[in-house]
Amino acid sequence: MSFDRLGIQYSLHHQEENAALLEQFLENLEAANRSPHTIAAYRFGIADFLNFTLGLHVANVTYRQVSEWLHFLSCQGLTPQTISQRLSGLRSFFHFAKLIGVMNTSPAALIQHRRIPQAIHRWLNAKQVGQLMAAADKQRDYALVDFMWSSGCRISEVVGARVDYVQWKERVVKVFGKGQKERLVPMGRTTVNNLRAYLQGRKTGPLFLSEDHRRLQSGQENPMSARSIAPILSRLGLRAGIGHVHPHMLRHSFATTLLEGGADLRAIQELLGHSSIVTTQIYTHCTPTYLRAALQKAHPHWQES
């Protein structure tokens, strides 16, 4: 037994019990089809908190330990957005512990949500995307940039796409989004032609391989990963004189380009695979053309100008 600064008695050395509870929680997330990225982020953040408490049993955690951990993260230089994400994962963990009877109340219930300023995301216009594609020295990278920009797919959807998911005549590809939600993503003729030029008749396997498919043994699959795509885009961006380019920037550019062109927000929501239009609305914050068009359509003074 030990005592904290206030003289409250508590016990340590519950690392194994806490670790088992964390695994149970993560298995529950996996069963609910949460994305591997979310599960990995939750694992890292919650494990960090449990280590911070030095083996204090989850049932004995109080508001004070959570508050001190958040302060510790801030002192470590983590951004408010990252801290908010860590807290969100911890809230879910406590909620799970409460549901299975490990604790009566969540010690994070009294932690107030801090409003995080919405960042204005950088995006690429069609000319810049063309420069990015022109900087590619491999047919795969050329087709990859075109596919990501013209489809608006998440990076996880890009690496999970397969050749046999493509319906060439209809020019659509089947992808699996968050929670393994399936949707059909349309592709333009140019994108289809670029994919055909890259695939060179390949009929099966991942849509994008991390190596030239001719170097692979028969039946072997070696798909690109999110970690392998990120440095490729960054290198192409620097080579094209655009600056650092990351995978989500192409998805953001896809949505913003559609919005600038007058596409309906509901249609963009469907194309992006957003479950809520609130998520799609972030793109209206950075496009003056869209806002000007909305004013000219709805406000009488703007209609006169």
Secondary structure, 3 states (H helix, E strand, C coil): CEECCCCCEECCCCHHHHHHHHHHHHHHHHHCCCCHHHHHHHHHHHHHHHHHCCCCCHHHCCHHHHHHHHHHHHHCCCCHHHHHHHHHHHHHHHHHHHHCCCCCCCCCCCCCCCCCCCCCCCCCCHHHHHHHHHCCCCHHHHHHHHHHHHHCCCHHHHHHCEHHHEECCCCEEEEECHHHCEEEEECCHHHHHHHHHHHCCCCCCECCECCCHHHCCCCCCCECCHHHHHHHHHHHHHHCCCCCCCHHHHHHHHHHHHHHCCCCHHHHHHHHCCCCHHHHHHHHHHCHHHHHHHHHHHCHHHHHC
